[in-house]
Each structure stands twice: as C-alpha cells, then as structure tokens.
C-alpha cells in the first residue's frame, strides 16, 4: 500500500509559486497568473511565500497562508522528495525553502510554451502576471475566450479563500461602519508612488471633481478612503469630515514604502491591504489609480456597472 502511494506521488507534477518580494498585490498578481499556468499545464499549485516575502515569511512560515487558505492539499515540504526532479536547475529538492536573494525571479523565465511542456516533477515559477499568461488561454478551458477581468475573477473565486480571522475582521468593520450606506470607495496613492509616478499629485487632484459629481447625485453618500499616506488621510479628513470612512491601519508620512520601514508590522500590513480591498468591493462605486495594482484588482474583482468605476490617469 505504501509503495502504491509513493508511486502516485512520484507521478504528480507541481507548480511551486514563490513570492517576488515586492508589494502585496504585486505578488498576488504573480500568484493569479501562476495559478492559471498550473491549470493550463495540468500541474498541482503550491504557493509558498517564504523569507523572500516581505510579509512575514520564513523557512518555517508560509506568509501566503497568514492571509489565505492553501490553494491545494500539498505544502512545499511535500515536494522535498529525493526522487523529484526540479526545473530550473538553480533549484533542487533541498533548497525549495531557501531564498538567498530574489534575483532569480527577475532573470529567469522560460517562454510560456516551454513552461507548459516541461517534464520535471516540480516547476519553480518566475514572474508570471496574468497579462503575460492570458494571451495563451484557449478553449476548452472553462474561461477560454473570456475577458481578462473574467479570468481574474475565476481564479480568485476558485483559489483565494480568506483565513477565517481575516474574513471576520473585514465583516465586523463593514457591519459596524458601512452597512446600509451608499458609499464611494477611493484609492488614493502616496508614499513611494510619488517617485514611481512623477505626476501622481496631479492625478490625485482629479479625485475631488469625481467626489463632487458623485455626492451631487447622491447627497447622503459616504466616502471610503483607501490610502497608505498619512498626509492624504489628513487632507480628506479636513475636507469631508463625517462623510469619510477609513480603516485604522499603518500609514507613512514620507515617500518611503511602508513595507521597507523597520517599524512596520509586516503580516499586519498584508491584512490591512486585503481589508481595504474587500471593503471597497462592497461599495457602490469606485475611483482609483490606473497605475496601481490595488486599484486594478478592485476594478477586476467585481463586475462594476461602467458608470460606477473609473481609474484615473493623465
């Protein structure tokens, strides 16, 4: 019986999805695309955010599972079998939980057609956002021929299930502060986005006209603000006072990204990002930043009526 089980495991093919080591939703974009590759290649996905993750991972803690339930019935440790083959060659069954640096994910990537046909038991995947994988998706896959947003929702609904404590925190906030109100959600970026997008302050000024128009049509509406910037929060509190809803989360007063600051609670930061996104999805309308992964995710994860969503850019 034991030999039959060993033979069954030996025949399996896995896709190991590691963290890229960047912002929370940047790494989730990689996971979404990688999960689609797993389906296309007939591989079992295993998501492992080890110490390469900036959200609390280590050789013993899978940071991904601090936020979401496992995507399959296997862990990275199930893959560490002497009889398993691994691709690419920089990885082997002894170093799957080792993260000497994150350069590999920047420099190594097979063309997708090669990834889909590799014979090894384990494929360790480089950077694979959904937009890279999407053009290869064809029928008879369940969402072959669908839009990118539909594919995104399909993957999220199938694989991304919040840990119960995270879901409870989100629900508690919603029922305490948001339920029963008409709400416009606003994702306004600051901090490191100022250096990444030089005209971010001009983009942020566009929100005020959007708010004015929305409130004119819905006078009782409230505003749910998602921002990592203490400066932006202070400005909105002065302007909108009792109309404004926001979560109590870690924010920064300068241009340095929160996740690289020593005082930041990393696992908590991931929960706070998820909380804001899931609460925004319960709002009636959304205005976000076209160049933000978080705003893009909110736009894709809900089938918004066209007049209720806008991603701002210059």
Secondary structure as GFF3:
##gff-version 3
##sequence-region A 1 314
A	DSSP	alpha_helix	2	10	.	.	.	ID=ss1
A	DSSP	beta_strand	14	18	.	.	.	ID=ss2
A	DSSP	alpha_helix	24	41	.	.	.	ID=ss3
A	DSSP	beta_strand	44	48	.	.	.	ID=ss4
A	DSSP	three_ten_helix	63	66	.	.	.	ID=ss5
A	DSSP	three_ten_helix	76	79	.	.	.	ID=ss6
A	DSSP	beta_strand	86	87	.	.	.	ID=ss7
A	DSSP	alpha_helix	103	107	.	.	.	ID=ss8
A	DSSP	alpha_helix	112	115	.	.	.	ID=ss9
A	DSSP	beta_strand	122	125	.	.	.	ID=ss10
A	DSSP	alpha_helix	130	134	.	.	.	ID=ss11
A	DSSP	alpha_helix	148	159	.	.	.	ID=ss12
A	DSSP	alpha_helix	164	173	.	.	.	ID=ss13
A	DSSP	pi_helix	174	178	.	.	.	ID=ss14
A	DSSP	beta_strand	183	187	.	.	.	ID=ss15
A	DSSP	alpha_helix	193	196	.	.	.	ID=ss16
A	DSSP	alpha_helix	200	217	.	.	.	ID=ss17
A	DSSP	beta_strand	222	226	.	.	.	ID=ss18
A	DSSP	alpha_helix	230	240	.	.	.	ID=ss19
A	DSSP	three_ten_helix	241	243	.	.	.	ID=ss20
A	DSSP	beta_strand	244	245	.	.	.	ID=ss21
A	DSSP	three_ten_helix	258	260	.	.	.	ID=ss22
A	DSSP	alpha_helix	266	280	.	.	.	ID=ss23
A	DSSP	beta_strand	285	289	.	.	.	ID=ss24
A	DSSP	alpha_helix	293	301	.	.	.	ID=ss25
A	DSSP	three_ten_helix	306	308	.	.	.	ID=ss26
A	DSSP	beta_strand	309	312	.	.	.	ID=ss27
###
